Amino acid sequence: MKNILPLVMLFAGIILFSSCYYDKEELLYPTGALTNCDTVGTVSYSAKVVPILQQKCYSCHSISFPSGNVAMSTYATDKAIAVNGSLYGSISHAGGYSPMPKDAAKMTACEIATIKKWVDAGSPNN
């Protein structure tokens, strides 16, 4: 019986300590991630979506030099990739899509939410 007690205590200790972990709250719940994100109401293509695409996409996906054969920078080209799902799939890093922007940080949650709301609304030219 003496030999079993240390074994039981060791097993209980392993289970107790393996269930504890440490997470940094600021990494799990960054302040301002979506709290300052204004996607209430209609998301305007010209006022909200184009500035994001200009900053993150147009430099590589221009009409004259379309990286990956994906041309952007006009409403017609932007709507085409929005409608076929590749815009949101790529910026959200969904499986089966090439994660964009290439060789750069992922768009912020607010930028992705803004574009998603525009796509979900049918990608209007507003």
C-alpha positions in Angstrom: 0.0 0.0 0.0 2.9 2.3 0.7 4.2 2.0 -2.9 0.8 3.0 -4.4 0.5 6.3 -2.5 3.4 8.1 -4.1 2.2 6.9 -7.5 -1.3 8.2 -6.9 0.0 11.5 -5.7 2.3 11.8 -8.8 -0.7 11.0 -11.1 -2.9 13.5 -9.4 -0.2 16.2 -9.6 0.3 15.6 -13.3 -3.4 15.9 -14.0 -3.7 19.0 -11.8 -0.7 20.9 -13.3 -1.3 19.9 -16.9 -4.8 21.5 -16.8 -3.3 24.9 -15.8 -2.1 27.3 -18.5 -1.3 31.0 -18.9 -2.8 33.2 -21.5 -2.1 36.9 -22.0 -5.4 38.7 -22.1 -4.1 41.5 -24.4 -3.1 38.9 -27.0 -6.4 37.0 -26.8 -8.6 40.1 -26.6 -6.8 43.0 -28.2 -8.3 46.4 -27.3 -9.8 48.2 -30.2 -9.9 45.1 -32.5 -13.5 45.5 -33.3 -14.6 48.1 -30.8 -13.6 51.0 -33.0 -14.8 49.3 -36.1 -17.6 51.2 -37.8 -19.6 48.7 -39.9 -23.0 49.8 -38.7 -25.4 50.3 -41.5 -24.3 50.2 -45.2 -20.7 49.9 -45.9 -19.7 52.3 -48.7 -17.5 50.9 -51.5 -16.0 54.3 -52.3 -15.6 55.5 -48.7 -14.7 52.3 -46.8 -13.7 49.5 -49.1 -11.6 51.3 -51.7 -9.2 52.8 -49.1 -8.5 49.4 -47.6 -8.0 47.8 -51.1 -5.7 50.8 -52.1 -3.6 50.3 -49.0 -3.5 46.5 -49.1 -4.2 45.2 -52.6 -3.9 47.6 -55.5 -0.1 47.9 -55.5 0.3 44.2 -56.5 -3.0 43.7 -58.3 -3.1 46.6 -60.7 -4.8 46.3 -64.1 -1.4 46.7 -65.9 0.5 44.2 -63.8 -2.0 41.8 -62.2 -0.2 39.6 -59.7 -1.5 36.0 -59.8 -3.7 37.0 -62.7 -5.9 38.9 -60.3 -6.5 42.4 -61.5 -8.1 45.0 -59.2 -8.5 48.7 -58.9 -11.8 49.3 -60.7 -15.3 48.6 -59.3 -15.9 46.0 -62.0 -12.7 44.0 -61.2 -13.2 44.4 -57.4 -16.9 43.2 -57.6 -15.9 40.2 -59.8 -13.5 38.8 -57.1 -16.0 39.7 -54.4 -18.8 37.8 -56.1 -16.7 34.7 -56.8 -15.7 34.5 -53.1 -11.9 34.9 -53.7 -11.7 38.4 -52.1 -13.1 37.4 -48.7 -11.5 33.9 -48.9 -8.1 35.3 -49.5 -8.2 38.1 -46.9 -9.6 35.9 -44.2 -7.0 33.2 -44.9 -9.7 30.6 -45.5 -8.7 27.1 -46.7 -8.4 26.7 -50.4 -7.5 30.4 -51.0 -4.1 32.1 -51.3 -3.7 34.2 -48.1 -3.5 37.9 -48.8 -1.8 40.3 -48.6 1.1 38.2 -49.7 4.3 38.6 -47.6 2.6 41.1 -45.3 0.6 41.0 -42.1 -3.0 39.8 -42.3 -5.6 42.6 -42.5 -7.1 43.7 -39.2 -10.3 42.2 -38.0 -12.0 45.5 -38.7 -10.8 45.7 -42.3 -11.9 42.1 -42.9 -15.3 42.8 -41.3 -15.8 45.9 -43.4 -15.0 44.0 -46.7 -17.2 41.1 -45.6 -20.2 43.3 -44.9 -19.8 44.9 -48.3 -19.5 41.5 -50.0 -22.5 40.2 -48.1 -24.6 43.2 -49.2 -24.0 42.2 -52.8 -20.9 44.4 -53.4 -22.9 47.5 -54.3 -21.2 50.4 -56.1 -21.9 53.0 -53.5 
